[in-house]
C-alpha cells in the first residue's frame, strides 16, 4: 500500500487525527485536486463541487 493510501486510511479511521503530519495532509489535498490559498498561517483548500472549504492551521 502506498504512502498516500496509508494516509487516507489513517484519516478515515479517525483514531489518530492529532498524529497526521500537517505538510503531508496539505500535499494529499493538493494531490486530490483541491486548490490552496494561504492567508497568514491558514491554509484554505477548496474544490469545485465541494461546498465546504477546508481551513487548516499548523500547530504553534
C-alpha positions as CSV (number, residue, x, y, z in Angstrom):
1,X,0.0,0.0,0.0
2,X,1.4,3.4,-1.0
3,X,2.1,6.3,1.3
4,X,-1.0,8.3,0.2
5,X,-3.3,5.3,0.6
6,X,-2.0,4.7,4.1
7,X,-2.6,8.4,5.0
8,X,-6.1,8.3,3.6
9,X,-6.8,5.1,5.6
10,X,-5.4,6.8,8.8
11,X,-7.6,9.8,8.2
12,X,-10.8,7.7,7.6
13,X,-10.2,5.6,10.7
14,X,-10.1,8.8,12.8
15,X,-8.1,7.2,15.6
16,X,-5.1,9.4,15.3
17,X,-6.0,12.8,13.9
18,X,-3.5,14.6,16.1
19,X,-0.7,12.5,14.6
20,X,-1.2,13.4,11.0
21,X,1.6,15.4,9.6
22,X,0.4,18.9,8.5
23,X,2.6,19.0,5.4
24,X,1.5,15.5,4.3
25,X,-2.1,16.5,4.7
26,X,-1.7,19.6,2.6
27,X,0.1,17.6,0.0
28,X,-2.6,15.0,-0.1
29,X,-5.3,17.6,-0.5
30,X,-3.4,19.1,-3.5
31,X,-3.0,15.6,-5.0
32,X,-6.8,15.1,-4.7
33,X,-7.3,18.3,-6.8
34,X,-8.0,20.9,-4.1
35,X,-6.9,24.5,-4.7
36,X,-4.9,26.0,-1.9
37,X,-4.7,29.6,-0.8
38,X,-2.7,30.8,2.2
39,X,-3.8,33.6,4.4
40,X,-1.3,34.2,7.2
41,X,-0.9,30.7,8.8
42,X,-4.2,29.4,7.5
43,X,-4.1,27.1,4.5
44,X,-7.6,27.2,2.9
45,X,-8.5,24.4,0.4
46,X,-11.4,24.4,-1.9
47,X,-12.6,22.3,-4.9
48,X,-15.3,22.8,-7.4
49,X,-18.3,20.7,-6.5
50,X,-17.4,20.6,-2.8
51,X,-19.5,23.1,-0.8
52,X,-17.4,23.3,2.4
53,X,-13.9,24.7,2.4
54,X,-11.1,23.1,4.5
55,X,-9.3,25.5,6.7
56,X,-6.1,24.1,8.2
57,X,-3.6,25.8,10.5
58,X,-0.4,24.2,11.8
59,X,0.2,24.0,15.5
60,X,2.4,26.6,17.1
